Amino acid sequence: IEASFSCLDFTLQILRSAAQQRAAWARSGYEVTIAVNIGAKLIRDLDLPDRFADAVQSAECSPSMLVLELTEAGVMTDAIASTEILTRLRVKGFGLAMDDFGTGYSSMLHLHRMPFNEIKIDRSFVSDLGATRDSATVIRSVINLGHNMGIQVCAEGVETRQMHDRLTGLDCDLAQGFLYGKPVSAQFANWSANNPS
C-alpha cells in the first residue's frame, strides 16, 4: 500500500510539473501538448480523475493540453475497471494514448470500448518498416483501424527520413523519434522556443 501511495504522489508531482511547464511555454507563445506516461497500476482508483484534474488545474493548465499515455498490456489487465476510469479522465478533458500498441493483447472489443483518442504504434514495428513487408502491412492495418474508429495514430521510433516518408505514404498522423530530435531538458526547450534559428 505504501508503494502505491508513493507511486501516486510521484505521478501527481510529474503531472503538476508538466502542467506548469506547459503553462510557462504558453505564456511565451509556444503552444504544445505534453504527454505523460502513467503507470497502469494507478488506473484502479475511481478518485484518480479528480486528483489528476486538481493537480493540473492548480498549475493553471487545461487537462486538454496533456496526453496520458498508458501501455496496452497495462490497461487490459482489468479492462472493465480501466474503461470506467479512463472514461472519467476523458470527461475531465485529458487526452489518452494507448502506448506500445501491438505488443500487448487488446481485443478489438476492448479497443472499441475504451476512450482512447490516440494509438501509438510500437517502435518494434516501425524499425522494421523498410526491411520487411509484414511490418508495413501491420502498420497500414493499425492506421486504417485507428482512422476508421476516429483515433489518431502515432508511430514511435522514427529514426530516418525513409521511415518518415514511408509513414507519410501510409497516412500516419503523427510520428516521434530521433529523426525529429533527441530528449532535451525543459530549460533547453525554453531557450529554443525563444531563440528560433
N, C-alpha and C positions, 0 to 999 in steps of 0.2 A: 504493500500500500504506500509506503514512503517513497518508493521508486516512482510510482505512478504520479504522486503529487509533485515530485521534483521534475519529472518529465513535463508535466503540465505547466509548472511555473516557468521552466526554461522556454517552452514553446510560447507562452504568453509574452515573455520578455522579447523573444525574437520577433513576434508579431508587432509589438509596440515599437521596437527599433526599426523594423521595415516600414511601418506606417509613418513614423517620424521622419525617416529619410525620404520617403515618397512625398510627404508634405513639404519638406525643405526643397526638394527638386521642383515641385510645382510652383513654389513661391519664386523661384528663379526662372520660371518659364519652361521647364523641362518636364513634359507630360509623359509619364510611363506607368505601366502596371508592374507590380513586383510579385514574383512567385515565391512562395514559402513552402518548403517540404514539411508535411505534417506526419508524425508517427501514427500509424493506423491503430495502435492500441488506445489512442486517445478518443477514437471515434466510437465510444461506448456510453458517453455521459450526455444525457439529454440537456444538461445545462451548458454544455460546451459552446453551442452557437451564441448564446447570450454573453458568455465570458469572452469569446473571441471578438464579438462586436464591440463590447465595452472597451477592451484593450485597444482596439484600432481607433475608435471614435475619440478616446481620451487623447490621442495624438493628432486630432483634427484631420483625419483621413477617412474617406468613404470606403467601406468594405469593398465596393465595386472596383477599387483600384488595386486589390490584392487577389491573387490566384492561389488557392490552396492546392498543393499537389500531394496526391496520395497514391501509393502503389496499388496496382491491380490486385495482387495477391492479398494485400492487407485488408482491403475493404470487402473482399469476398469471403473472409473468414466467418463473418456473421452478417450476411447480406441484408437481412431484414432490419436489424438494428442500425446498420450503417446507412441504409437508404433513408430512414427517418431522420437521422442526424444530418446527413448530407443535404436533405431537402430543407431542413431548417437553416442550414448555413447558406443555401442559395436564396432562401426567403430574406435572410439578413443582407443579401447583396453580394456575398463573396463569389468569385469565380471558382470553379472546381475543375481540376485537371486530373485525369487518370494517367499516372506516370508509369513508364516502362510497359506500355500496352503490348501484349503479345507474349509476355514471359510468364503470365500467371494462368489462371484457369477460369476466366469470366465466361459466362454463357451469354448468348445474345439477349435472353430474357432479362438477366440482371443488368446488362448494359442499358437496355431499353428502360428499365425502371429507375435506374439511378440518375440523379440530376446533373451529370457532368456536362460541361459546355466545351470541354477540350479533351482530346485524346493525344497522348504523347507516344509516338512510335519508338520503341526501344532501339537504342543505338546498335544492337547486335544485328538487326535487320538492315539498318542504314549503312553500316560499314561494309556489308556485302553487296550493296546496290550495284556497283559496277562489275562485280565478279560473278554473280550467279543470277540466272533468270528467275529462280524461285523467289529471291528476295524482292525483286521488282514486282512480282505477282502479289506477294503478301502485302507490300506497301500500297500498291494500287487498290487492293481489296479493302484495306483499312481506311484509306482515304475515301473511297466510294461509300463504305459503310458509314463513316462519320458524316459525310455530306448528306447522305440520304436521311440521317437521323437529326440533321441540323446541328451537328457538333463540329467544331473547329479541330483541325488536325495539325499537330506539330511533329516534325522529325527531329530526333535527338542525335547528336554526334556527327554533325556535318563538318567535315574537315577539308574538303576540296571543292574547287569550282565545278568539277564534273558532277559531284554529288548534288550540289546546289542546282545545276542545270537539269539533271535528271528529275529531281523532286519538283522543280518548277513545271517540267513537262508532264508530270503526273498530277498536277494541280494541287500540290500540298500547300496549305495555308501559311504555315509558319515553319521556321527551322531554327535550330540553335546548335552551336558548336564552335570549335576553334577557328573555323574559317572566318567567322564574324568577330571573334575576339575571345581572349582568354579571361578568366575571372580576375577582377581587379577590386581593390578596396573602394568603399563608398567615397572616400576622400579623393581618389584619383578620378572617379566618375564625376564628382562635383567639379573638379578642375577642368575636365574635358568638356563638360557642358558649358562652362563659362569661357572656354578658350578654343572655339572651333578652329580646325585647320583650314 
